[in-house]
Structure formats: structure tokens, C-alpha cells
Amino acid sequence: MNSIRILLVEDSITQAMRLRYVLEAEGFHVDIAANGVEALSSLEHNIPDLIISDVMMPKMNGFELCRKIRENPQYKDTPIMLVTTLSDPTDVIRALEAGADNFTTKPYNEEALIARIRYILANAEMRKHH
């Protein structure tokens, strides 16, 4: 089985490194993009199994990134999890409207996050076979 690739879109390098460490310890392969623009150019070369993106980022926020990914037929089915520090319920609605599959807030409980990632990946796998 080849390893699961996750694209992590996070402008805080400290947070990106921390999460990469946690995910790699679980056996995932992690690529990091510092913003939405970088993420989109990374997708042109490499389509990950899951995209985890921060919402608050310079250049392009997570909602915009999500919409742009959903507009592209090549990766419109790639699962997206948006991460935010905001706990405003309208953010959850915006995330879903933008096409995110899942939504989590920071700071995250790492075990819960891993469980959620595995759940998203299992769902994506099931959809592929139906």
C-alpha cells in the first residue's frame, strides 16, 4: 500500500511543522504549501488524498481555495478539511458552502484530528468504489 499523501496549507510554519510531525508519525506523507496560491500550483503536479487548509491566510483564504479546488474537475473530488481558530458558526456554513468535507477548529486535539482524517479518507475510498 502506498502512503496517503496529505497537502497541508498553512501560513504559520510552526503550526505546519507541528502538524506535519503528528501526521508523519501516523504514516502519512505530508506536503506543505504556505498559502492558497502555492497549494493550487502544488496540485498541478501532485494530487493528494486529502487537503487540510487553514482558513485565515494571506493572498487567498481557505474558503476561496476550497472553491477554486471544487471548480477544477481534476481534483474536485479530493477531500478538503478546513481549519480555523474562529468559532463563529457562520464559518462552518461558509466552509460547507465552499465545498469543504470537514471542518475543525484550532487548537486541535491531535487524536481527534487523526481519527477524523482516517474517517474522511475511508469515506473517500468508499465513494471511489461506488
KEPA-710675 format. One record per atom (N, C-alpha, C, O, CB): x, y, z; residue in one letter. Coordinates in pm, whole numbers, plus 50000, padded with zeros to 5 digits. Atoms other than C-alpha are relative to their C-alpha. Glycine has a CB too. Example, Ala and Ser with C-alpha at 12.3 -4.5 7.8 and 13.67 -1.06 7.14 Angstrom:
BEGIN
500894988150000A 512304955050780A 500905012050000A 501945011850066A 499015000350125A 499184988149994S 513674989450714S 499235010950073S 499745022050090S 500415004649858S 
//
This chain:
BEGIN
500854988150000M 500005000050000M 500885012450000M 501765013950085M 499045000150123M 499174988049997N 501485033449907N 499435009750103N 498255009150137N 500075006749859N 500454991949889S 501315060250169S 499045010949953S 499085015549839S 501195006350071S 501014989750023I 498505085250190I 500705013549996I 501495016750085I 498894999750111I 499414986750013R 499515119850071R 499025010650049R 497855010950010R 500415002849852R 500834989149949I 498215149950257I 500675013149964I 501875014949985I 499784998950155I 499484986750027L 498625185550138L 499525009050112L 498325010750133L 499545005349859L 500304991449887L 498795208950434L 500225014449958L 501335018249920L 500884996350125L 499894986150042V 498065245450355V 499905008550126V 498835009950185V 498895003849896V 499914993149870E 499185266550650E 501085010649991E 502235007649958E 500314990050115E 499014989350011D 500895300450659D 500925001050121D 501985007250113D 499315013249980D 499114999949884S 502315295451008S 500924987949991S 500474976550002S 499205000050135S 499065011050018I 505455274850961I 500094991350125I 500264979150116I 501395005449963I 499955007649873T 505485264851330T 498844990150006T 499044978450038T 499955009550122T 501175008849995Q 501965250951310Q 500084989349893Q 499694977949915Q 498715008149984Q 499875009650109A 502665234450976A 500964988750040A 500674976950019A 500505007049871A 499005010149960M 505755216851115M 499464990950110M 499704978850109M 501285006950048M 500585007649890R 503925205951428R 499024989549946R 499074977749982R 499285009450101R 501005009150054L 501055190951233L 500644989549908L 500224977949907L 498935007849923L 499305009450087R 503395175250978R 500614988750084R 500554977050048R 501105007249915R 499385009749909Y 505225158151265Y 498964989850048Y 499204977750047Y 500665007350121Y 501075008649950V 501955144451406V 499514990549890V 499304978649913V 498845008550054V 500525008050111L 500745132451065L 501014989849949L 500654978449917L 499585009249885L 498995009550046E 504035116850962E 500204988650099E 500514977450061E 501345007149976E 499905010549897A 504135097951291A 498904989649977A 499044978150019A 499895006150143A 501115009250030E 500845082451174E 500204993049865E 499364985149822E 498665007749999E 499715006750126G 502465071750848G 499525007349875G 499605001849764G 499414986650002G 500444992450117F 501055098950622F 501185007249937F 502145010750006F 498895010150039F 498984992050068H 503185116350361H 499445014249991H 498335016149941H 500364994149855H 500534986449993V 502845154150407V 500785009949916V 502005011049928V 499995004750142V 499424988850074D 503485182450162D 499435012750062D 498275012950105D 499694999149843D 500474987549940I 503245218150287I 499985011249896I 500945012949821I 500885003950119I 500084987950083A 502055248950098A 499745011450097A 498935010150189A 498864998949888A 500124988949906A 502345282750270A 498745008349979A 498365016050067A 501205008949988A 501234992550024N 499215297050109N 499214993549886N 499674983749826N 500315014949966N 500885005850100G 496365290149867G 500595000049861G 500394990549784G 498715007449997G 499394999150133V 498305301549562V 501014988649981V 501034981949878V 500695013849981V 499025011050002E 501125277249644E 499294986549993E 499734977349923E 500925000650125E 500745012749997A 498585249949714A 499494996549861A 499604985149818A 498835000850099A 500535002650133L 496975253749372L 501104995949903L 500894987349818L 499275012249948L 498945003950093S 500305252049194S 500544986250035S 500964978749947S 501145010450000S 499585013349957S 501255221449401S 499054989349944S 499484978449906S 500074999250155S 501005009650050L 498005204349291L 500214996749853L 499864985849808L 498605005650020L 499765002650142E 499035207848928E 500974988449979E 500924981649877E 500525012549932E 498995010650014H 501915183548991H 499644987550078H 500064976550043H 501345005150046H 500215010849905N 500575162049266N 498625001050064N 498355010550137N 501075000250106N 501314999449937I 497015154149367I 500034991550127I 500244979450120I 498874995049902I 499935007349873P 496925144649736P 498714992150026P 497734993549953P 500265009750116P 501195007549961D 494465121149905D 499105008650087D 497905006150099D 500384987150075D 500754991149911L 493415148950141L 500705013550005L 501935014250003L 499874993950144L 499444986749984I 493885186450168I 499515005450134I 498315005450162I 499595009649881I 500374993649873I 493975202750511I 500445014449987I 501635017149971I 500664992850127I 499644986150020S 493835240350485S 499535009050112S 498415007750162S 499455004949870S 500364989749905D 493875268750729D 499025009449929D 499075010749807D 501265007650054D 500934990650062V 491085294150672V 500655013749987V 500605019949880V 498705001050082V 499444986650000M 492915326150767M 501424999949944M 502374996350013M 500005005850142M 498674999750063M 495785330250521M 500105012249910M 499095017149859M 500264986949920M 499834988950094P 497285358450318P 499784995249856P 499794983249830P 501415006250014P 500175002650145K 496695360249938K 498674993649964K 497954998649877K 501114991249951K 501255006950033M 493775335949935M 499594992350124M 500354984050174M 500174990449876M 500385007349878N 491775323550232N 499554985849967N 499394982049851N 498885007550074N 500365014050018G 490755287550286G 498694997949926G 498544988249851G 499924993450134G 501285001350070F 487205293350163F 500205001549849F 499664993849770F 498985010550053F 499744997550143E 488455307449831E 500754988149939E 500424983549830E 500825013049981E 499215011350047L 490995279449796L 499074988149975L 499154981449871L 501124996250102L 500955011050007C 488255254049859C 499135001249874C 498964991549799C 499114999750126C 500844997750119R 486015269449592R 500784997649871R 500274991449777R 499445014250001R 499195001650121K 488845270349338K 500294985149974K 500274980749859K 501335007850014K 499745014450015I 489655233549403I 498744993149948I 498824984549859I 500464993750134I 501275006350041R 485985224049366R 499635003249854R 498924995649789R 498885004650093R 500314996150139E 485795242549032E 500804991849899E 500434991249782E 500285014849979E 499155007250093N 488535220848883N 499624985149996N 499744978150096N 501485001750039N 500475013950010P 487235187348753P 501084989850038P 500764978850083P 499524997149858P 498925009449968Q 490685171448806Q 500054996450147Q 500334985050183Q 501325005849958Q 499915003449858Y 490565174349181Y 498785004250079Y 498875006550200Y 501205006450060Y 501204995949928K 487015183749265K 499554989550103K 498814992750196K 498885002749901K 500415010449905D 486615150349448D 500994998050115D 500764989850204D 499824987049928D 499025001349893T 489685154749669T 499395005450130T 498925016750133T 501325007649965T 500574995349873P 488515156850032P 500775012050056P 502005012550050P 499994988650103P 499384988049944I 489165190450198I 499515001950144I 498315001350172I 499675012649914I 500344996749862M 489285198050569M 500505014250026M 501685017250006M 500644989850102M 499594986349969L 489295234650669L 500235001250150L 499504995450231L 498945010149953L 499634998149860V 490905245450994V 499975014950033V 500515023049958V 501414994050029V 500034985949963T 490215277851175T 500065001950150T 499714992950227T 498765006749945T 500004996749857T 490715294751508T 498665006350034T 498315007550152T 501185009650037T 501284993549976L 487355311751465L 498984989750040L 498954978649985L 499545007849875L 501015009849961S 484485295151638S 498625005349963S 497615001350021S 500084996750151S 501254994350045D 481835315151460D 499244989549918D 499774984349819D 500245012849917D 500765010250073P 479075291351345P 499815003149852P 499664993949771P 498654998450065P 500164996850142T 478745310451017T 501214995149921T 501114992849801T 499815015149979T 498805005350068D 482295298750938D 499774985749955D 500214981749847D 501225000750093D 500275013950034V 481095263050942V 499134999749875V 499354991749784V 499324992550119V 500894999250115I 478335272250698I 500805004249876I 500644998549768I 498845010050026I 499184995550113R 480815291050478R 500904988949950R 501104987249830R 500845012250040R 499115011150037A 483155261150484A 499254989849916A 499764985149814A 500604993350127A 500795009950073L 480415237650371L 499565005549865L 499564998349765L 498784995750083L 500414993750126E 479195262250108E 501165000449901E 500964999349780E 499475014250025E 498824999450087A 482755264849974A 500364986149948A 501174984749856A 501195006150076A 499755013650048G 482755227149934G 500904991650089G 501374981050047G 500585000549865G 499155007849909A 484765215650236A 499244987550045A 498024987850059A 500445008550122A 500635012349953D 484105180050351D 499944999950151D 499104993250211D 500764987649950D 499885000549856N 485055187050706N 500595012950050N 501175020749973N 500844988250044N 499644987249943F 485865214950942F 500474997450142F 499824990150216F 498815010049996F 499555001749862T 487895216551260T 500575013150050T 501005021549970T 501054988650011T 499484987549947T 488985244151495T 501344997850069T 501644986850115T 499005006350098T 498715000349930K 492405252151640K 499775005650139K 498835013450156K 501105008149924K 499005010750006P 493965243651870P 499294986549995P 498274984650062P 500975000750122P 500735012450011Y 493065208351777Y 500534989250090Y 501714988850128Y 500034995249861Y 499645011849926N 493035176951975N 500564990449895N 499854986249804N 498754993850080N 499335007650105E 495555156451779E 499384986349974E 499254982049860E 501444998250035E 500595013350020E 493955122551841E 498685001049926E 498394993049837E 499794992950135E 501294998150067A 490535135551737A 500235003649854A 499484999449766A 499175011150071A 499704995950137L 492105151251430L 500394987949915L 499924986449802L 501135010550000L 499585012050073I 493775118451326I 498804991049972I 498654985649863I 501084992350080I 501195008550017A 490525099551381A 499125005849889A 498594998349806A 499194999150134A 500824993650102R 488685124951166R 500614998349861R 499904996049764R 499825014950033R 499315001750128I 491315122750891I 499774985749948I 499484983749830I 501535002950016I 500205013950042R 491015084750886R 498564997949952R 498334990549856R 500334990450116R 501425001150036Y 487225087950867Y 499785006149860Y 499115000049777Y 499125007250106Y 500144993350130I 487425112550573I 500604991349889I 500014989649783I 500685013950002I 499325008350100L 489885090050389L 499214987349971L 499114983049856L 501424996550048L 500795012350018A 487745059050446A 498765003149916A 498384995249829A 499594994050137A 501184995850077N 484695077750312N 500355002449854N 499614998449765N 499395012550061N 499564996950136A 486595089850007A 500274987049925A 499934985649807A 501295009050001A 499685013150058E 487785054349942E 498704992849962E 498624986849855E 500844991450100E 501275006550027M 484215041149964M 499315006349880M 498754999349795M 499095000850123M 500634993150113R 482945067849723R 500634995949868R 499944994849767R 500105015250018R 499295004150123K 485595057449469K 499484986949947K 499434984849825K 501494999050025K 500395013450041H 484295021949465H 498524998449973H 498064987449942H 500394990250104H 501455001050026H 480615030349422H 499635005949868H 498465005849831H 499225006850108H 
//
